[in-house]
Amino acid sequence: MRQHLDYLKETPSQTAGPYVHIGLAPGAAGFEIYKQELGRDIAGPNAAGERIRVEGRVIDGMGSPIKDVLLEAWQANANGIYAHPESEGDVEDGFRGWGRVITNFETGEWGFDTVKPGCVTDGNSSVMAPHVSLWIVARGINIGLHTRLYFEDERDANARDPVLNLIEWEHRRATLFAKRGERDGKTVYRFDIKLQGEDETVFFDI
């Protein structure tokens, strides 16, 4: 007796549409639903460490800023500890270490306040340099893009980082370094994400 197998068809993909902000970042879209927005202060007011601001743009292959991007950020605290039940060590009361921000609809700029993360030990006991993990979605992007923001002034830690060292070409590693500056007495790191073309940002398949 011949058996007939029914194979399920792949669900068609769809890019993040114009309503993604209303559902995922309603405050930025003008809808005050949450008491505390997820992206205004990633660390929380009680987090110890150096207070910093991170800013940037997402730039397309033609060199223009994309103005409807949503980014999620995930980081450890200043001691290299994540706000996760399985983390070894304590985190400050209210430290979230995760947030969601969208680009400005006029300029394409995005940004958030946080504390500079510390070095993190991975599952193989390797020490990773301070970094912020980023996930990016927008119209025209079928699958969310994963990348990392490292800090240019952490040269020794960056040189030892096991993830950065997986990238063979040094000029490609440089696309993951945020540049340190200062504005109104506050440390500001600049990190522009380039989707295509010259100096395209390194993205990770995870």
N, C-alpha and C positions, 0 to 999 in steps of 0.2 A: 504494500500500500504506500503510495507516494504521499509524503507529507508536504503541505504547503506552508511556507514560512512567510509571515507578514512582517516586513521591515518598516519600522517607523521612519518617516521622513524627517530630515533635519529641520528644526524650527528656523524660519528665516530671521536674520539679524536685522536690527534697526538701530539707527544712531539715536543719541540723546536729543530729544526734540526741544522745542522752545518752552515747554512747560516744566523742564527739569528743575529750574530754580524754584518754582512755586512748591514743588513737592519736597525738594531736598534742602533748600535754603530759603524758606519763605520770607524771613525778615528782610533779606536783600531784595526780594521782589516786591516789598511793600506790604506783606502780610504778617502782622505781629501775632504769631501763634504760640511761640515758646517764650517762657519767662527769661531764658538765657539762650542766646544764639550760639551755635556750635563753633563758629569760626572766629569770634572776635578776640578771644584770649585762649589759646590752645592749652597753656599750662595751668591757668587759674591764678587767682591773686595771692595764694599762700605758698606758691612754689619758690624754693630757694634757687639761687644761681644767678647768672648774668642775664638781665632782661634784654631782649633783642626784638627787633622787628625784621620780618622777612617779606620782601616785595619782589615783584617781577611781572612779566607778561608771557603769554604763550603766543609764539610767532609761527605763522604758516610758511609754506615753501616759497611764497612770493615776498616774504619779508614784512608782511602786515600783521598787526596784532589781532588775535581772535577775541571777540567780545562777548561770547556766550559760553565760556568755559566754567566747569565746576571742578575744583580740586579738593581731594581729601588728604590730610596730612596726619602722620603718625610718628611719634617720637618718644624717646626715653627722657627721664628727668635729668637734672644736672649730675646725678650720681650714676647714670647709666641704667636706671631701673624703669621698666615699663609699668603702666597702670593696668596690670593684668593679674588675675587671681593666682596664676602659676609662677609669677615672677618671684625671684629670691631677693628679699629685702623689702623695706617699707617705702612707701611714697607719701608725700605730704597730703594732708587733708584737702580734697578738692582738685588734686592734680589729675587732669584728664589725659593729656598727652595725645589727644586726637581731636581733629576739628575739620570743618568743611567750609570752604570759602568759594566765592564766585568772582569772576572778573567784573570790573566796572563796565557798564553797558556803553559808556561813551569812549573811554580811553583804553580798555582792555587790561588795565592794571589790576593785580590782585595782591593781597597782603594779609598778614596776621601777626599778632604779638604773641610772644612765648618766652621761654628761657632757653639758653643754649644747652643742648643735650650733652651728656657725658659719653665716654666710651662705653660700648656695650659688648658683653661676652656672648658669642653665639653658642649653638648646641655642641660645637666641636672644641669648645674652650679657646677659640680664636678671638682676639680682641678687635672689634670693629671701631673705626674712627667715629667721632660724633657725626651724626647725620639725621636727616628727616626723610622719611619715606613719603612719596607723593603718588597719588593715583589721579589721572586726568581723563575727563570725559567732555565731549562737546558734540555739536552737530558735525557730521563728517567723519567722526571717529567711531568705527563699528565696534571695536573692542577697547575697553579702557586701557590706557597706557600707564605703566609703572616705571618710576624712576626714583633716584635718590638725590638729595641735596647735601653735599658736603661743604665744609667751611674752608676757604682758601688759607686761613691763618693757622690751621691745624696740620702743618706740613709733615711733622714726624709721624703723627697718628695716621695721616692719609697714606704715607709711604708704606706703612705696614698693613693697611686695611686689606683683608682677604678678598673682598668683593671688587674693590678698585683694581687689585692686581690680576683679576680675571680678564681685564680689558687690556689687550696686547699693546695698543698704541697709546702713547702718553698724551698726544693731542686730543684723543677721544676722551680720556679720563678728565681732561680739563673742562669738558662740557658739563661736568657735575659739580663744579666748584662755585659756590656763592661768593661774591666779592664783598669785602667788609668796607663799610663807610660810616659816616656819622651825620646826623641831622638833629638840630636842636638839643645837642648833648646826649642823644640816644644812639646806640649802635644799630645800624641798619645793614642787613645783608641783601644784596641784589642777586636775583637768580632768574634769568630769562630762559625759557624753555623753547627750543626750536624744533619744530616737528619734522622738517625736511630741509634739504639743501646743505650749504656749507656750514660747518660747525653744528650739525644736527645733534641734538641731545641724545645721550645713550639711554635706551629704554631696555628694561629687563623682562624676559619671558618667564613669568612666575605663575 
